[in-house]
């Protein structure tokens, strides 16, 4: 998928094969099978040109990555805590990018992040206090 995303244009199996051959020896049929499987799964869109198919991504790499993030977030036991951990792990540059992206969506990133962190901190403090109280008894 990385090769197709990076190309910025539809690619034939032969073009992908030639690009991959710089790293390892692969058979044409192997690359064709993988690309056909990706097409059947909805990851690649293809159209016929002459006797060959040209393949392009069904979605951008960024859209795919966002989908993975949504799946991970949806599967979290505590989405708020998961979001807090995610935000805490961001570099300053990534945090600034997130603030801008949320601002572009009509949200205040600082308010969203601050309230999420504050809510989680309150919950974590309450849980910690509860544990301390139980230990003291």
Secondary structure, DSSP 8 states (H G I E B T S, - for coil): -HHHHHHSS-EEHHHHHHHHTTTS---HHHHHHHHHHHHHTTSEEEEEETTEEEEEESS-HHHHHHHHHHHHHHT-SSHHHHHHHHHHT--HHHHHHHHHHHHHTTS-HHHHHHHHHHHHHHHHHHHHHHHHHHHH-
